[in-house]
Amino acid sequence: MALTLSEAAKLSTDMIQRGVVETILEESPVLRMLPFITVTGNTYKYNQENTLGGAQFYAVGGTWTEGTATFTQKTANLAILGGDADVDNFLQRTRSNLTDQRAVQIALKAKSVARTFEQTFITGDTSVDANSFDGIRKLCAAGQTISSGTNGGALTLSNLDQVEDLILGAKPDVFLMSRRTRRRLKALLAQSTHYVESGTAFGRQVMLYDGIPVEVSDFQPDTETQGSGSNLSSLYAIHFSEADGVAGLQNGGIEVIDIGQLETKDAERTRLRWYVSIALLRDSALARLSAIQ
């Protein structure tokens, strides 16, 4: 059974590790919702459904036609995400009377890990960085993408509704977009005399559209290009699920490793390490509206 990082943090007995996870969750709206599947080894193989095999009506005594479902097997590889934080022993001893210098560095490193994950979650491309993983922009199927225009176009509620309808089997769990696109959406709702919905998600007040949380990611760029258009953006409708949606993959969870005293300098090193990736288990769990002006 998959766990979210917030649930995993509750189970941790290591206060430093729990603090790291909580810091990471504060930095990323994606990580608050994303369920994680524990992977044994360094890859995760899964079957994406292609056809159901079909069914039909038959006459009495008629010949039955066999048909079985078909699948495409896909593989997601774990990537190594993390970083080291060195704290000078002199600073730790002489300047930690008010603030623990090591704790500060660990917290800042955790923020960096969270931001790197979320950026890769959206725009990751293993053809650009072979050490990372493919993000939702690359994983989104061609048939699950709606364009705002050949060279870009304005955001419309009709296009947003179409993107929502591309998520089959369940409503999207989130609309993920840039701050600029959220401003466009708010203005569009005001112009159309549509009230702006609000609600609570993970204990936070958020904007809703059709009852679906609208979340902002600072790593959704407003600099995309299409045709002759530039400074464009995208938004995503996402269904999170470890069974048939977008899910995280990890081996061992987020780890805080005490490397200890260094030989070449008077400092102590702490390493944050995460073997992580994502998988799109069903194409219709992810949809994209691209080329938004």
N, C-alpha and C positions, 0 to 999 in steps of 0.2 A: 504494500500500500504506500502511496506517495505521501509526503509531508511537505508543507510549505516551510520556509525558513523560520517564520514566526513561531510555528508549532515546535520545530526542532530546537529553537532557542529555549523554550520552556523546559525541555527535557535535559538540557545541558547542565551539568554540575560544576563546570569550569566557569568561574565568574568572568575571566578575561575573554574566553571564547564567546560567552553569552553577550558580553558587551560589544564585541566585534560584530556579531550577527545583528544586534539591535541597531548599531550604527549603520550597517549596510542597508537594513530595511528602511531606515529614515531617509537614505539617500536615493532610493529607487522605487518608484511606483510599481514597476514591473515585478520586482522581487517580493513585494508584499502579496501578490496574487499568484505567482507562478508556482505550480506544484512540482516537486522534484521526485524523480525515479532514481532509486539507488542502483547503480550499475556495478556488476562484478567484471573486472577486467577493464580494458580501455576503449571498448566499442559497445554500441547498443544496436542490435538488429531488430527491425520491426517490419511488419507487413502492412502496406497500404492497400486498401480495398479498391479494385478496379471495376469489376462487374459482379452482380449478385448471382448470376446463373440463370435467372429468368423463371417464369411460371406461366402457364397458359391453360385454357380450357380444353377438354378432350371429349370426344364422343364415346358412347358406350362401346366397349370393345376396340377402341382406337389404340394406335401405337403411341406409346409415351416417348418423349424426347428427353434425353438426359442433358443436364446442364449444371455445371458447378461454378462456384464463385472463383474469380481469378484475383491474384494479388501481385503487387510489385514489392520485392524485398528491398528495403533501404537500410543504410548504415549511418549512424552518427558517431563520430569519434570524439572522445573527451580531449579537451585542451587543458594546458597547465596555466592557470592564472594566479598571479600573486606578486609578492615583492618583499624585499628585506628593509628593515628599519634599524639603523645603528644609532645607539645613544652613547655619547661620550660619558665615561664613568665620572669624570670631574664635574660635568654639568649635572649628572644625575644626583651626585652627592651634595653639591653646593647650591643647587637651584630647585630642589624638589620640596622645599619647606611649605610652599603654597600649592604647587602643581607638580604632580608626578610626571617627569619628563618622558619616561618610557611609556606611560599610559597615553600621553598626548600623541606621541609618534605612532603608536599602534592604532589609535583612533583615526589619525589622518591617513594611515596606510589602508585602513578598512574603507574609508571614503573613496580612496583611489581605486580599490578593487571593485566597489559597487559601481562606480561611474564607468570603469572600463568594461564591466560586464554589460551594463545597459546599452552603452554605445555599440558593443558587438552584437547584442541581442537584436538591434535594429539594422545596423549597416554592415555587420560582419561578412567577410568574403574571404574564403580560404585561398582563392586565386590571387588575392592581394597580400594576405598574411597567412601563410601555410600553418602557422602555429596557433591560429585562432579557430573559430568555428563560424559556420554560415548563419547569418541573422535572418530575420523575417522578411526583409526586402528581397533577399535572394531565394528564400524558401517558398515564398508566395507563388502559387501556380498562375500561369498566364491567364487561365480562364477565371481566376479569382481577382482580377485587377480591372478596375474601371478608371478610365482616363478622364480628366476634366476638360481635355481638349488637345488637339494635335500639338499645339505650341503652348499649352497651358490654358487654364480657364478659372473662373471664379468658383468658389465653393457654393454648392446648391444643396438644399434640403433633399431634392429628388435624388441626387447622386449619393448623398449620405444614406438615404433609405435603401437604395440599390445595394450599397456595400453591406448594410445590415442584413439584407435578404440573402446575400451570398453565403452567410453562415447558416448551415443546415443542421437540423437536429436539436438546436438550442439557440437561444438568443446570445449574442456576443456578451462576454463578461466585461468588456471594456472597449471604448474608442480611445486609441492612443494617438496623440498628435503633438505638434509643436505649440508653443505659446501663441505665436502669430495666428495659427489656424484656429485656436480656441477663441481668440478675439474676433476673428471673422465669423465664427459660428454664433457667438453671442450677438454680434451686430445683425446677423442674418435673422436670428430669432426675434430680435426687437423690431426689425423692419417688417416682418411678416405677422406682427402682433401675436406671436407665439410666446407664451410665458417661458421663462428660463427655469427649468426644473432643478431642484437641488435635493441632495440626500446624504446619507452617511455610508462610507465605505471604509472598513478597517478603522473605525473610530474617528474618521476625518470627514468634514463637510466637503462634498464634491459636487460639481455640476453634473447633471444627468441629461441625456437625450433619449427619449422613448424609454425611460427607466434604466438606461445603461450608463454607468459611470464614464465621464469624460476625464481622462487623465493626461497630464502633460509630461512629456519627456524633453529635457534640454538637449538630448542627443538625436532627436529627429531634426535633420537639417532643413533649413529654408533656402538651400543653395543647389537644389537638384535642377537638372536640365532635361528638356524634352523638345525635340524639333528645334525651332529657333527660340524657344522659351527658356528663360533662366530665372534664378531666384525662386524656384518652385518648391513645393513641399508635398508630403504625403500624409495620409492618416490611415490607421489600421483598425479593423474590427477583429477582435481576437476572442476565441473560445479557449479557455484554459482547462485542460483535463489530462490526467495521466492515462486515461483509457482511449480517448479519441480526439484529443485536441493538441494544443501547444503545451509542451511540458519541458521542464529542465531535467538534465541528467547530471549526476554527480557520483563520484566514488570517494566516500569518506567524509563528505561535507567540508565546511570551511575549517581549516586547522590553523592554530597558532602554535608555532614551533619555536621553542627557546633554543637558539643555536649556541648561545653562551658567549664567553669572552673570546675576543679576536686576538690572533697572534701578532698581526702587523700594526695594530693601533689599540690604544687604551679605551676600548668601547665594547658594549654588549650588543649582540645582534638578535633580533626577533624576526621570524619569517611568517608571513601569511601565505597560505597555500590552499588552492582549490582546484580540484580536477573536475572540470565542468563543461557542459555543452547544452544544446537544446535540440528538440526533435519536434517535427510537425507530423503528428500521427495520422491526421486526416486532412486532405487538401481543403475541404470545405469548412475547416475550423479557423481559417485565416483568410482575410480579404483586405484589399488595399485600394484606396482612392488616391491616385497619383496626379501630378501636374497641377497642384492647387496654387493659384496665384496669391 
